[in-house]
Amino acid sequence: MSQSTRIIRNFVALSGGEALGRLVSFIGFAYLARTLAPAGYGAVEIATALSMFFTIAVEMGTGAIGARDIAIKPENADDLVSDIFLTRAILACIAVPLMGWMGRFFADDPSGEQLVRLYALAILALPATYRWLFQGLERMPIVAFGQFLRTTVFVVGLFLMVHSTDDLVAVGRAEVAAATLLALFFVVARVRLTHGFRIRIRARGVGRIFARGWWLGLSQIVWALTQYVPTLILAVYLGTYAVGLYGAAHRVVLSLFALGWLYHFNLFPAVVRRMQTGSEDNFDALVRPSFRIVAWGGIGLATIGGLLAGIFCTTLYGNEFAAATIPLQLMLWTVPVHVVSGHARWVLIAADRQGFVLAAQSAGALATVVVGWPAILIFGASGAAATMLIASLVVWLVAHFFTVRRVRPLPFFGPFVRPLLVAAFSCASALLITDDPMLRGLIALVVYGFCALLVDRALIDHARTLLAALRTASSTGQETSPRIGNGG
């Protein structure tokens, strides 16, 4: 298979699998919201917030480190698998009981505490979840199917076990089953790829992985704090009902964040190789078109999604969640900011400058605490949403500063100007023409799309340029699919 065909196949498989998985996930969480009501749904969001934090703590940046190393030297995959497995296993043994203990501080009742403990138990499957391995080997269809499998098992478990507000603990059982099956899938996939399976205890290798990954791991932990501290503040001061309203909107935005992560996840090996060539022209040919496309897409999504937010909340979650409309409208604007800032953050990782990623995420976490505490106490869920937007802006500004100063020049606000002007015109046109929310969204979509092509006539060429850059980004030493040894 040619390299260009593989790149296209990888992106289509990964994006298609992720999109399908997110659709299934939306169905499952909509079912949960309607079945458990805002208070019960808030308990699920609290367990999810703690799980995300401790999952990142167990991964400790090892996924990005492993994927980068394998993209450069696939022959080292066996040693990396052993080292990363053992590193994650050690951290999981610390994280699981700690998370279970913390459940008593944020849950409202014994069922909520037990739910947190089950979500903690699911973290034990993380060491054998080899998503990073298949990313580095450019086997994205395997990654895509694994993620879809996990989501499907979780949602099927919800439909089978959760039928009333009394079935809250069953959500945790579905999470444990899904996480376990995902780990088994990746283990089998690795055995089939290598014709063997062996974990070698290499204390020095584990030490090296931890030493290299802890900067990135800490930055990801801080990112989790930025995303989930508002949820926990709401839980402590306003209870699970407020968390349910905020979590309904937050769930939508995190799913969109996942698509942004997917974009950079697939782009990352190409960025690494482009940077290794030392040519700024080759790097710019990949990154600058990406900025332009992300700016148009992200701003269009925030504009049109904001017009449809009310319909979306009540249709998906039920009339009890109508109050989630304003938080969702605010948080949708974090999507373009987050995805654009991903260029700076992933370039820093590719340059082995994880410390600067930590600095950017720490600035965002500080903004979350300074702004979030009073905003949440005064404005509730809407204040939490505004806090998330401000923190995302801070992370982008700091990450961009370090990238430009220490690694490579990057575009900044320029790619946003025309999309923002077109978005304002599209939104104003829709609001003036009709009072019907659905029709407003449709009008804004048509106007935005037409004006985008009219105002930025090079947009299609940018997309073609980006695709061409992706086709050639990993040509060095990658004309055939990389293979790894037998585990010995």
Disulfide bonds with the S-S distance in Angstrom:
none
